[in-house]
Amino acid sequence: MPQISQLAETFASQLFWLLLTFGIVFFVIGRGMAPKVQATVDQRDKTVADDLAAAEAARAAADAQEEAWRVRENAAREAAQKRVAEGRATGAAASEKTLAAADAQIEAKVTAAEAQIADASAAAAAQIEVVAAEAAQDIVARIAGTTVSATEAQQAVKAVLHG
């Protein structure tokens, strides 16, 4: 076969050009471009590492600020609760004071009303005794036909009413 017989003649020439091409590619890419690419990759890795470090520092600072905020928030909440408790206590004391004053006024009014009722009751009882004494005088005069003095009639009514 003619293709196989040419193989030995062209093999050396193809091997030469292959080695020459790989050598040129090696020196152009391997010695010229690869260091530049490697420097770019190293620079990118350094930038990424710096960015990660900056992000970590920013996260740590944010965590510290958040913790400080939580402390301030808790202190503010406690202060607000303390003020609410003080307000409730002040309001309760004011309410008690107002209720005590109102109770004293009501008690005074009740006492005055009871005194008025007692006075009115005594006056009414006295009027009843007077009317009963007069009625007793009239009854004795009509039934027995005798006259009884007002003093005797009043004494008899008092004896019957007060027993």
Backbone torsions as a table, in degrees:
resi	resn	phi	psi	omega
1	MET	NA	137.6	-174.9
2	PRO	-74.7	-27.7	-178.1
3	GLN	-68.4	-35.0	-178.6
4	ILE	-75.1	-35.1	-179.6
5	SER	-70.3	-26.1	178.5
6	GLN	-80.2	-15.3	-174.3
7	LEU	-61.9	-42.2	-178.7
8	ALA	-68.2	-34.6	-178.3
9	GLU	-72.6	-39.1	-175.9
10	THR	-90.4	-15.2	-176.0
11	PHE	-63.7	-44.9	-178.5
12	ALA	-65.3	-41.6	-179.4
13	SER	-66.6	-42.4	-179.6
14	GLN	-68.6	-37.6	177.5
15	LEU	-64.5	-40.7	178.1
16	PHE	-60.6	-50.5	-177.9
17	TRP	-66.9	-32.1	177.3
18	LEU	-66.0	-46.9	179.2
19	LEU	-64.9	-39.5	179.1
20	LEU	-64.2	-42.5	-179.8
21	THR	-66.8	-45.5	178.3
22	PHE	-64.9	-35.7	177.7
23	GLY	-64.4	-45.5	179.1
24	ILE	-63.8	-44.7	179.1
25	VAL	-62.1	-42.1	179.1
26	PHE	-60.2	-47.6	-177.1
27	PHE	-71.9	-36.5	-179.1
28	VAL	-73.6	-50.4	-176.2
29	ILE	-82.4	-50.1	-174.9
30	GLY	-65.6	-41.9	-177.2
31	ARG	-95.0	-25.4	-176.2
32	GLY	-100.6	-50.3	-173.2
33	MET	-91.7	-35.0	-176.0
34	ALA	-60.3	-43.1	178.5
35	PRO	-63.4	-36.1	178.4
36	LYS	-67.4	-41.6	177.9
37	VAL	-64.6	-43.6	179.6
38	GLN	-62.5	-40.8	178.1
39	ALA	-63.1	-39.9	178.2
40	THR	-65.0	-42.7	178.3
41	VAL	-63.9	-43.2	178.5
42	ASP	-62.1	-43.1	178.7
43	GLN	-62.2	-42.5	178.5
44	ARG	-63.9	-43.2	177.9
45	ASP	-61.6	-41.6	178.5
46	LYS	-64.6	-42.2	179.1
47	THR	-63.4	-43.3	178.9
48	VAL	-63.6	-43.7	179.5
49	ALA	-63.6	-42.2	178.1
50	ASP	-64.1	-41.3	178.8
51	ASP	-64.8	-40.3	177.5
52	LEU	-64.4	-40.5	178.4
53	ALA	-64.8	-42.4	178.4
54	ALA	-64.7	-39.9	178.7
55	ALA	-65.3	-40.3	177.9
56	GLU	-64.1	-42.3	178.1
57	ALA	-64.4	-41.0	178.6
58	ALA	-65.3	-38.9	177.5
59	ARG	-64.5	-42.1	178.9
60	ALA	-63.4	-41.8	178.2
61	ALA	-65.1	-40.8	178.2
62	ALA	-64.3	-40.0	177.8
63	ASP	-63.1	-41.7	179.1
64	ALA	-64.4	-42.5	178.6
65	GLN	-65.5	-38.8	178.3
66	GLU	-63.8	-42.1	179.1
67	GLU	-64.3	-42.6	177.2
68	ALA	-62.3	-39.8	178.6
69	TRP	-64.1	-42.0	179.3
70	ARG	-62.2	-40.9	179.3
71	VAL	-62.9	-45.8	179.2
72	ARG	-63.7	-40.9	-179.4
73	GLU	-63.9	-43.4	178.8
74	ASN	-64.4	-41.1	178.3
75	ALA	-64.1	-42.4	178.7
76	ALA	-64.7	-39.9	178.8
77	ARG	-63.7	-43.4	178.7
78	GLU	-63.6	-41.6	178.5
79	ALA	-63.3	-40.7	179.0
80	ALA	-64.9	-42.3	178.6
81	GLN	-64.4	-37.3	178.1
82	LYS	-64.8	-43.1	179.1
83	ARG	-65.0	-39.1	178.3
84	VAL	-62.8	-43.9	179.4
85	ALA	-63.4	-41.7	178.1
86	GLU	-64.0	-41.4	178.7
87	GLY	-62.8	-42.1	178.1
88	ARG	-63.1	-43.1	-179.8
89	ALA	-64.2	-43.1	178.9
90	THR	-63.7	-43.4	178.6
91	GLY	-63.4	-41.7	179.1
92	ALA	-64.0	-41.8	179.0
93	ALA	-64.6	-42.3	178.4
94	ALA	-64.8	-39.8	178.4
95	SER	-64.3	-43.0	178.8
96	GLU	-62.7	-41.3	179.6
97	LYS	-63.8	-45.0	179.1
98	THR	-63.9	-42.7	178.4
99	LEU	-63.6	-39.4	179.2
100	ALA	-64.6	-42.2	178.5
101	ALA	-65.0	-41.8	178.7
102	ALA	-65.2	-41.8	177.8
103	ASP	-61.2	-41.1	179.2
104	ALA	-63.9	-42.4	178.2
105	GLN	-64.1	-44.5	180.0
106	ILE	-63.2	-42.4	179.4
107	GLU	-62.4	-40.9	178.1
108	ALA	-63.9	-42.8	179.3
109	LYS	-65.3	-41.3	179.1
110	VAL	-63.5	-43.4	179.4
111	THR	-62.5	-43.9	178.6
112	ALA	-63.8	-41.1	179.5
113	ALA	-65.6	-39.9	178.1
114	GLU	-64.3	-39.2	177.8
115	ALA	-64.4	-42.1	178.2
116	GLN	-63.6	-42.3	178.7
117	ILE	-62.7	-43.1	179.3
118	ALA	-63.1	-43.2	178.2
119	ASP	-63.3	-44.0	179.9
120	ALA	-65.4	-38.4	179.2
121	SER	-65.8	-41.4	178.4
122	ALA	-65.9	-40.8	179.2
123	ALA	-65.2	-41.4	179.4
124	ALA	-64.9	-41.5	178.8
125	ALA	-63.1	-40.3	178.4
126	ALA	-65.0	-41.7	178.7
127	GLN	-64.7	-40.0	179.1
128	ILE	-63.0	-40.9	179.0
129	GLU	-63.2	-41.6	-179.5
130	VAL	-64.3	-46.6	-179.2
131	VAL	-64.8	-41.1	-180.0
132	ALA	-65.4	-38.1	178.9
133	ALA	-65.1	-43.5	178.7
134	GLU	-65.0	-41.4	178.6
135	ALA	-64.1	-39.3	179.3
136	ALA	-64.4	-40.1	177.8
137	GLN	-61.4	-44.4	-179.2
138	ASP	-65.5	-42.4	-178.4
139	ILE	-64.5	-44.3	179.9
140	VAL	-63.7	-40.4	-179.0
141	ALA	-66.1	-38.0	-177.8
142	ARG	-78.1	-44.5	-173.9
143	ILE	-79.9	-51.5	-174.8
144	ALA	-90.4	-19.7	-179.6
145	GLY	75.7	14.8	176.6
146	THR	-113.0	164.1	179.1
147	THR	-105.6	141.5	178.6
148	VAL	-119.3	138.8	179.8
149	SER	-71.4	158.5	-178.9
150	ALA	-62.4	-37.1	-178.9
151	THR	-66.6	-43.4	179.2
152	GLU	-64.8	-40.5	179.8
153	ALA	-64.1	-41.9	-179.9
154	GLN	-65.3	-40.0	179.5
155	GLN	-65.7	-38.0	-179.6
156	ALA	-69.0	-41.2	178.3
157	VAL	-64.7	-41.5	178.6
158	LYS	-62.7	-39.2	-179.5
159	ALA	-65.6	-37.8	-179.5
160	VAL	-75.0	-44.5	-176.6
161	LEU	-71.0	-40.1	-173.6
162	HIS	-99.3	-2.9	170.5
163	GLY	62.4	NA	NA
